[in-house]
Amino acid sequence: MLKIHDTFTGKKVLFKPIDKNHVCLYVCGPTVYDRAHIGNARPVVVFDVLSRLLRLRYPKVTYARNITDIDDKIIKKANERGISIEELTKETTKFYHEDMASLKALPPDIEPRATENVSNMIEMIKTLLEKGYAYEEQGHVLFQVSTYKGYGQLSGRTLDEMIAGARVEVAPYKKEAADFILWKPSTEDQPGWKSPWGRGRPGWHLECSAMTKAFLGHSFDIHGGGCDLVFPHHENERAQSICSTPEGSFAKYWMHNGHLTIDNHKMSKSLGNFSTVSGLLEKYSGEVIRIALLSTHYRQPLDWTESLLIQARRSLDTFYGALRCLGNQNLEDQKDLVPQVIWDALDDDLNTPLVFSHFHTLASEVHKATGNVNRMEKASALKASGRVLGLLSEDPECWFQNPHNTGAETVKQVEKLIKDRKQARLEGDFFRADSIRDTLHAMKIELEDSPTGTTWRRLCSKVLYNTKNNE
């Protein structure tokens, strides 16, 4: 039975869907104005694992993740680049899809865009005004926080605490400092839509409320996102959604992943420690990045370091090394092969670090197994378990042949040493040539000489690499 940590109650609870035949999940998606950074990728990978697990348990799962394609950041970036907002958002959305697919994340079932749902947002604002939860002032429409007594229940803080801990805009059109914008006017050079309050555009918090209602109804099972969204975004979402449709519960459960830092520092462009997914993919494969993101429990902070990625690659080397006896068998649908300890770990609030501990145990058992049948059974269990998490889907030999998994710098170094060794042999300096071979062996690189040239392989791999220096 799946247990999840519910942010609203602050407890680990047994997951009980509203409809056992149809589970609905909503996760806040990207604001598409630039390339996705690794912090953006963490919730994508975490909730991809959750959606995969839910699909294995329930007849139907609807996973929705929005695209915010209208925002002040988008307007600013488009102006800086001298292109239209449409051009910018089309380009960055394409990049986002490509980057997340490289991390083995499946696309959501529904991906609503804010600009395609403005009419739904206007209708929700009308309802909030009619019910007395909102007010119009100087072309703006704002939600009046004091009218909703449940405000602050999600974040578990008082209004004063929330105001003190957040950047609250002080403006003459506000009745109270904590009131937040539902609709704001647009100038002629800004994108806008016609509304009863004049030409303008929606507030950020309103977008998700309108889209969840349109595609999942006024009550759905799980709302997910990063912990930085608990306040004010999710607190405001919850308030306006419940007040506009009091017959619904909005999200029954709330799940949030922890912060991600770079070498124990907050990611910042000014500090030069801002890592994009596309940049990381130039050096590491998507599976390495994915397993690194899952190596720490999703609710805990994750410090993103080079050593974390190196360890992730080593773990995958271990797992793929154990799968060699299987070749490229497809075990995607054989969930019955997954050991119970794997299910138990996942059911314990997605305890992926424990899952990987069991993966290492299975890999060790493959190598220790006596008899081909026993070895195949253990390897099959490992591969089937990997597929549950979106891992271990490649052919093992292709994995070891991929330069990403050898390391681009290692490849360059090996190629140079082989070239130096070839030159030493041509000069008759066999002592130096043997010394270079010993250096490569210490790097776990084995050479094989033949009349056509030198091939090399990592000692844990059966794949031979033809060096470009043998021409």
C-alpha positions as CSV (number, residue, x, y, z in Angstrom):
1,M,0.0,0.0,0.0
2,L,1.4,3.3,-1.1
3,K,2.2,5.9,1.6
4,I,3.1,9.5,0.8
5,H,4.1,12.5,2.8
6,D,1.2,15.0,2.7
7,T,2.4,18.6,3.1
8,F,-1.0,19.7,4.3
9,T,-1.1,17.4,7.3
10,G,2.7,17.2,7.7
11,K,2.4,13.4,8.0
12,K,3.1,10.3,6.0
13,V,-0.4,9.0,5.1
14,L,-1.9,6.0,3.3
15,F,-2.8,7.1,-0.2
16,K,-6.5,6.6,-0.9
17,P,-7.6,8.0,-4.3
18,I,-10.9,9.8,-4.7
19,D,-11.8,7.3,-7.4
20,K,-9.9,4.0,-7.2
21,N,-10.4,3.5,-11.0
22,H,-9.0,6.9,-12.0
23,V,-6.2,8.7,-10.2
24,C,-5.5,12.4,-11.1
25,L,-2.1,14.1,-10.6
26,Y,-1.2,17.7,-11.2
27,V,2.4,19.1,-11.1
28,C,3.4,22.7,-11.7
29,G,5.3,23.0,-14.9
30,P,7.9,25.4,-16.3
31,T,7.8,29.1,-17.1
32,V,9.2,28.9,-20.6
33,Y,11.6,31.8,-20.9
34,D,15.0,30.0,-20.8
35,R,16.7,26.6,-20.8
36,A,15.7,24.4,-17.9
37,H,18.2,24.1,-15.1
38,I,18.8,21.0,-13.0
39,G,16.5,22.4,-10.2
40,N,13.7,22.4,-12.7
41,A,14.4,18.8,-13.6
42,R,14.1,17.4,-10.0
43,P,10.3,17.6,-9.7
44,V,9.9,16.3,-13.3
45,V,11.9,13.2,-12.5
46,V,10.4,12.7,-9.0
47,F,6.8,12.9,-10.2
48,D,7.6,10.9,-13.3
49,V,8.5,8.0,-10.9
50,L,5.3,8.6,-9.0
51,S,3.2,8.6,-12.1
52,R,4.9,5.4,-13.3
53,L,4.2,3.7,-10.0
54,L,0.5,4.9,-10.0
55,R,0.0,3.5,-13.5
56,L,1.2,0.1,-12.3
57,R,-1.4,0.1,-9.5
58,Y,-4.5,1.8,-10.9
59,P,-6.6,1.2,-14.1
60,K,-6.3,4.9,-15.2
61,V,-4.0,7.7,-14.3
62,T,-4.3,11.3,-15.6
63,Y,-1.1,13.2,-15.2
64,A,-1.3,17.0,-15.9
65,R,1.6,19.4,-16.0
66,N,1.1,22.9,-17.2
67,I,3.2,25.3,-19.4
68,T,3.3,28.9,-18.2
69,D,3.7,30.8,-21.5
70,I,2.7,34.2,-20.3
71,D,4.7,35.9,-17.4
72,D,6.7,39.0,-16.8
73,K,9.9,37.0,-17.1
74,I,8.9,35.9,-20.5
75,I,8.0,39.5,-21.6
76,K,11.4,40.7,-20.3
77,K,13.4,37.9,-22.0
78,A,11.6,38.4,-25.3
79,N,12.3,42.1,-25.3
80,E,16.0,41.5,-24.5
81,R,16.3,39.1,-27.4
82,G,14.3,41.2,-29.8
83,I,11.9,38.4,-30.7
84,S,8.1,37.8,-30.1
85,I,6.8,36.1,-27.0
86,E,5.4,33.4,-29.3
87,E,8.7,32.7,-30.8
88,L,10.5,32.6,-27.4
89,T,7.9,30.3,-25.8
90,K,7.8,28.0,-28.8
91,E,11.6,27.6,-28.8
92,T,12.0,27.2,-25.0
93,T,9.1,24.7,-24.8
94,K,10.7,22.6,-27.5
95,F,14.0,22.7,-25.6
96,Y,12.2,21.8,-22.4
97,H,10.6,18.7,-23.9
98,E,13.8,17.5,-25.4
99,D,15.8,18.0,-22.2
100,M,13.2,16.2,-20.0
101,A,12.9,13.3,-22.6
102,S,16.7,12.9,-22.3
103,L,16.2,12.3,-18.6
104,K,13.8,9.4,-19.5
105,A,10.8,11.4,-18.2
106,L,7.5,10.4,-19.9
107,P,5.4,13.3,-21.2
108,P,2.3,14.1,-19.1
109,D,-1.1,13.1,-20.4
110,I,-2.3,16.7,-20.4
111,E,-0.1,19.7,-20.9
112,P,-2.3,22.8,-20.8
113,R,-0.9,26.2,-21.7
114,A,-1.8,29.3,-19.8
115,T,-2.5,31.4,-22.9
116,E,-5.0,28.8,-24.1
117,N,-7.0,29.0,-20.8
118,V,-7.4,32.7,-20.2
119,S,-11.2,32.5,-20.6
120,N,-11.3,29.9,-17.8
121,M,-9.3,32.3,-15.6
122,I,-11.7,35.2,-16.3
123,E,-14.6,33.0,-15.3
124,M,-12.9,32.1,-12.0
125,I,-12.2,35.7,-11.3
126,K,-15.9,36.6,-11.9
127,T,-16.9,33.9,-9.4
128,L,-14.5,35.1,-6.7
129,L,-15.8,38.7,-7.1
130,E,-19.4,37.5,-6.9
131,K,-18.7,35.6,-3.7
132,G,-16.9,38.5,-2.1
133,Y,-13.4,37.0,-2.0
134,A,-11.9,39.5,-4.5
135,Y,-12.1,43.2,-5.3
136,E,-11.3,45.5,-8.3
137,E,-9.0,48.5,-7.9
138,Q,-7.3,50.6,-10.5
139,G,-7.7,48.1,-13.3
140,H,-6.4,45.3,-11.0
141,V,-8.4,42.4,-9.5
142,L,-7.0,41.0,-6.2
143,F,-7.9,38.2,-3.9
144,Q,-8.5,39.5,-0.4
145,V,-6.7,37.1,1.9
146,S,-8.5,38.1,5.1
147,T,-11.8,36.8,3.6
148,Y,-10.6,33.2,3.6
149,K,-10.1,31.8,7.1
150,G,-8.2,28.7,5.9
151,Y,-5.4,30.8,4.4
152,G,-2.0,29.5,5.8
153,Q,-3.2,25.9,6.5
154,L,-1.0,24.4,3.7
155,S,2.2,26.1,4.7
156,G,1.4,25.8,8.4
157,R,2.3,29.4,9.2
158,T,0.4,32.5,10.3
159,L,-0.3,35.3,7.9
160,D,2.3,37.5,9.7
161,E,4.9,34.8,9.4
162,M,4.2,34.4,5.7
163,I,4.4,38.1,5.0
164,A,7.7,38.4,7.0
165,G,9.2,35.5,5.0
166,A,8.2,36.5,1.6
167,R,8.5,39.4,-0.8
168,V,5.1,41.1,-0.6
169,E,4.5,43.9,-3.0
170,V,3.2,47.1,-1.4
171,A,0.9,48.9,-3.8
172,P,-1.7,51.6,-3.6
173,Y,-4.3,49.3,-5.2
174,K,-4.1,46.8,-2.4
175,K,-6.4,46.8,0.6
176,E,-4.0,44.6,2.6
177,A,-0.3,43.8,2.0
178,A,-0.9,40.1,1.6
179,D,-3.6,40.4,-1.1
180,F,-2.5,38.9,-4.4
181,I,-3.2,39.7,-8.0
182,L,-5.8,37.8,-10.0
183,W,-5.8,40.2,-13.0
184,K,-3.5,43.1,-13.9
185,P,-3.7,45.7,-16.7
186,S,-1.4,45.4,-19.8
187,T,0.2,48.3,-21.6
188,E,0.0,48.5,-25.4
189,D,3.3,46.9,-25.8
190,Q,2.5,44.0,-23.4
191,P,0.4,40.9,-24.3
192,G,-3.2,41.2,-23.0
193,W,-6.8,39.9,-23.3
194,K,-10.1,41.6,-23.2
195,S,-11.9,41.3,-19.8
196,P,-14.7,43.0,-17.8
197,W,-11.8,44.9,-16.0
198,G,-10.1,46.1,-19.1
199,R,-7.4,44.7,-21.3
200,G,-4.9,42.8,-19.2
201,R,-3.4,39.4,-18.2
202,P,-3.8,36.9,-15.4
203,G,-1.8,36.6,-12.2
204,W,0.6,33.7,-12.0
205,H,-1.2,31.9,-9.1
206,L,-4.6,32.0,-10.9
207,E,-3.3,30.1,-13.9
208,C,-2.9,26.7,-12.2
209,S,-6.2,27.0,-10.4
210,A,-8.1,27.5,-13.6
211,M,-6.3,24.8,-15.5
212,T,-6.7,22.1,-12.8
213,K,-10.4,22.8,-12.6
214,A,-10.7,22.7,-16.4
215,F,-8.9,19.4,-16.9
216,L,-9.1,17.6,-13.5
217,G,-12.3,19.0,-12.0
218,H,-12.7,20.8,-8.6
219,S,-11.3,17.8,-6.7
220,F,-8.4,15.7,-7.6
221,D,-5.9,13.4,-5.9
222,I,-2.3,14.9,-5.8
223,H,-0.8,18.3,-6.4
224,G,3.0,18.3,-6.7
225,G,5.8,20.7,-7.1
226,G,9.0,22.0,-5.5
227,C,9.0,23.0,-1.8
228,D,9.7,26.6,-2.9
229,L,6.1,26.7,-4.3
230,V,4.4,25.9,-1.0
231,F,4.2,29.7,-0.3
232,P,3.0,31.8,-1.8
233,H,2.1,29.9,-5.0
234,H,0.4,26.8,-3.7
235,E,-1.1,28.6,-0.7
236,N,-2.7,31.1,-3.1
237,E,-3.8,28.4,-5.5
238,R,-5.5,26.5,-2.7
239,A,-7.3,29.6,-1.4
240,Q,-8.7,30.9,-4.7
241,S,-9.7,27.4,-5.9
242,I,-11.6,26.4,-2.7
243,C,-13.3,29.8,-2.5
244,S,-14.4,29.6,-6.1
245,T,-15.7,26.0,-5.8
246,P,-16.4,25.3,-2.1
247,E,-18.1,22.0,-3.0
248,G,-14.7,20.7,-4.0
249,S,-11.6,19.9,-2.0
250,F,-9.1,21.0,-4.8
251,A,-6.1,18.7,-4.1
252,K,-6.6,15.9,-1.6
253,Y,-2.9,15.5,-1.1
254,W,0.1,17.8,-1.5
255,M,3.6,16.5,-2.3
256,H,6.8,18.7,-2.5
257,N,10.4,17.8,-3.4
258,G,13.3,19.4,-1.5
259,H,15.6,22.2,-2.6
260,L,18.6,21.6,-4.9
261,T,21.9,23.4,-4.3
262,I,25.2,23.5,-6.2
263,D,28.2,22.6,-4.0
264,N,26.2,23.7,-1.0
265,H,25.3,27.1,-2.5
266,K,22.0,28.2,-3.9
267,M,22.1,28.2,-7.7
268,S,22.8,31.7,-9.1
269,K,23.8,33.1,-12.4
270,S,25.8,35.8,-10.6
271,L,27.8,33.1,-8.8
272,G,28.4,31.2,-12.0
273,N,27.1,27.9,-10.6
274,F,23.9,27.7,-12.7
275,S,23.7,24.3,-14.3
276,T,21.3,23.7,-17.2
277,V,20.1,20.3,-18.1
278,S,21.4,20.7,-21.7
279,G,24.8,21.7,-20.4
280,L,25.0,18.6,-18.2
281,L,23.9,16.4,-21.1
282,E,27.0,17.4,-23.0
283,K,29.0,15.5,-20.5
284,Y,26.7,12.9,-18.9
285,S,24.0,10.6,-20.2
286,G,20.4,11.3,-19.2
287,E,20.3,8.1,-17.1
288,V,23.2,9.3,-15.0
289,I,21.5,12.6,-14.3
290,R,18.2,10.8,-13.6
291,I,19.7,8.4,-11.0
292,A,21.7,11.3,-9.4
293,L,18.4,13.2,-9.0
294,L,16.9,10.1,-7.3
295,S,19.9,9.3,-5.2
296,T,18.6,11.4,-2.3
297,H,15.1,11.0,-0.9
298,Y,12.9,13.4,-2.9
299,R,11.8,15.4,0.2
300,Q,15.4,16.0,1.4
301,P,17.7,18.8,0.1
302,L,20.0,17.6,-2.7
303,D,23.5,19.0,-3.2
304,W,24.5,18.8,-6.8
305,T,28.2,18.0,-7.2
306,E,30.5,16.5,-9.7
307,S,31.2,13.6,-7.3
308,L,27.4,12.9,-7.2
309,L,27.4,12.5,-10.9
310,I,30.5,10.3,-11.0
311,Q,29.0,8.0,-8.3
312,A,25.8,7.8,-10.3
313,R,27.7,6.8,-13.4
314,R,29.6,4.1,-11.4
315,S,26.3,2.7,-10.0
316,L,24.9,2.4,-13.5
317,D,28.1,0.7,-14.7
318,T,27.5,-1.8,-11.9
319,F,23.9,-2.4,-12.8
320,Y,24.5,-2.6,-16.6
321,G,27.5,-4.9,-16.0
322,A,25.1,-7.3,-14.1
323,L,22.7,-7.2,-17.0
324,R,25.1,-8.5,-19.7
325,C,23.9,-12.0,-19.4
326,L,20.4,-10.9,-20.5
327,G,21.5,-9.3,-23.8
328,N,18.8,-6.9,-24.9
329,Q,15.7,-8.7,-23.7
330,N,12.6,-6.6,-23.3
331,L,11.1,-7.1,-19.8
332,E,9.1,-4.0,-19.7
333,D,5.7,-5.6,-19.0
334,Q,7.1,-8.2,-16.5
335,K,6.4,-6.3,-13.3
336,D,5.9,-9.7,-11.5
337,L,9.7,-10.1,-11.7
338,V,10.2,-7.1,-9.4
339,P,11.2,-8.2,-5.9
340,Q,8.8,-7.3,-3.0
341,V,11.6,-5.3,-1.3
342,I,11.6,-2.9,-4.3
343,W,7.8,-2.4,-4.0
344,D,8.0,-1.9,-0.3
345,A,10.7,0.8,-0.7
346,L,8.7,2.6,-3.3
347,D,5.5,2.4,-1.3
348,D,7.3,4.0,1.6
349,D,7.0,7.5,0.2
350,L,9.2,6.8,-2.9
351,N,12.3,5.8,-1.0
352,T,14.5,5.6,-4.0
353,P,17.8,5.6,-2.1
354,L,16.7,2.3,-0.5
355,V,15.6,1.0,-3.9
356,F,19.1,1.6,-5.3
357,S,20.6,-0.2,-2.3
358,H,18.5,-3.2,-3.3
359,F,19.7,-2.7,-6.9
360,H,23.3,-3.1,-5.7
361,T,22.4,-6.2,-3.8
362,L,20.7,-7.7,-6.9
363,A,23.8,-6.9,-9.0
364,S,26.0,-8.6,-6.5
365,E,23.8,-11.6,-6.5
366,V,24.0,-11.8,-10.3
367,H,27.8,-12.1,-10.2
368,K,27.7,-14.6,-7.3
369,A,25.0,-16.8,-8.8
370,T,25.9,-20.3,-9.7
371,G,24.2,-21.7,-12.8
372,N,22.9,-19.7,-15.7
373,V,19.2,-20.0,-14.8
374,N,19.8,-18.5,-11.3
375,R,21.9,-15.7,-12.8
376,M,19.3,-14.9,-15.4
377,E,16.6,-14.7,-12.8
378,K,18.5,-12.2,-10.7
379,A,19.4,-10.1,-13.7
380,S,15.8,-10.2,-14.9
381,A,14.6,-9.0,-11.5
382,L,17.1,-6.1,-11.7
383,K,16.1,-5.0,-15.2
384,A,12.4,-5.2,-14.4
385,S,12.9,-3.2,-11.2
386,G,14.9,-0.6,-13.2
387,R,12.1,-0.1,-15.7
388,V,9.7,0.8,-12.8
389,L,12.0,3.8,-12.2
390,G,12.6,4.6,-15.8
391,L,16.1,3.2,-15.7
392,L,18.2,0.4,-17.3
393,S,16.3,0.4,-20.6
394,E,19.5,0.4,-22.8
395,D,21.4,-2.5,-24.2
396,P,24.2,-3.1,-21.8
397,E,26.9,-3.1,-24.5
398,C,25.5,0.1,-25.9
399,W,25.8,1.6,-22.5
400,F,29.4,0.8,-22.1
401,Q,30.2,2.0,-25.7
402,N,28.6,5.4,-25.1
403,P,31.4,8.0,-24.7
404,H,29.2,9.9,-22.2
405,N,29.6,6.9,-19.8
406,T,33.3,6.7,-20.2
407,G,33.7,10.4,-19.8
408,A,34.6,12.8,-22.5
409,E,37.8,13.8,-20.7
410,T,38.8,10.2,-20.2
411,V,38.3,9.5,-23.9
412,K,40.6,12.4,-24.9
413,Q,43.2,11.3,-22.3
414,V,43.2,7.7,-23.5
415,E,43.4,8.7,-27.2
416,K,46.4,11.0,-26.4
417,L,48.2,8.3,-24.4
418,I,47.7,5.7,-27.2
419,K,49.1,8.2,-29.7
420,D,52.1,8.8,-27.5
421,R,52.6,5.0,-27.1
422,K,52.4,4.5,-30.8
423,Q,55.1,7.2,-31.3
424,A,57.3,5.6,-28.6
425,R,57.1,2.2,-30.4
426,L,58.0,3.8,-33.7
427,E,61.1,5.4,-32.1
428,G,62.0,2.0,-30.5
429,D,61.4,3.3,-27.0
430,F,59.7,0.2,-25.7
431,F,60.3,1.0,-22.1
432,R,58.2,4.2,-22.5
433,A,55.6,2.4,-24.5
434,D,55.2,-0.3,-21.8
435,S,55.1,2.5,-19.2
436,I,52.2,4.1,-21.0
437,R,50.4,0.8,-21.2
438,D,50.8,0.4,-17.4
439,T,49.4,3.9,-17.0
440,L,46.4,3.0,-19.0
441,H,45.9,-0.2,-17.1
442,A,45.9,1.7,-13.9
443,M,43.1,3.8,-15.4
444,K,41.3,0.5,-16.0
445,I,41.9,0.7,-19.7
446,E,43.0,-2.4,-21.6
447,L,44.7,-2.3,-25.0
448,E,44.7,-4.8,-27.8
449,D,47.2,-4.4,-30.7
450,S,46.5,-5.8,-34.1
451,P,47.9,-5.3,-37.7
452,T,45.1,-2.8,-38.3
453,G,45.8,-0.7,-35.2
454,T,45.0,-0.5,-31.4
455,T,41.6,-1.1,-29.8
456,W,40.9,-0.3,-26.2
457,R,38.2,-1.0,-23.7
458,R,37.4,-0.3,-20.1
459,L,38.2,-3.4,-18.0
460,C,34.5,-3.6,-16.9
461,S,33.4,-3.6,-20.5
462,K,33.5,-6.1,-23.4
463,V,33.2,-3.4,-25.9
464,L,36.4,-2.5,-27.9
465,Y,37.0,1.1,-29.1
466,N,38.9,1.8,-32.3
467,T,41.2,4.7,-31.6
468,K,41.3,7.5,-34.2
469,N,45.1,7.7,-33.8
470,N,45.7,4.4,-35.7
471,E,45.3,5.8,-39.2
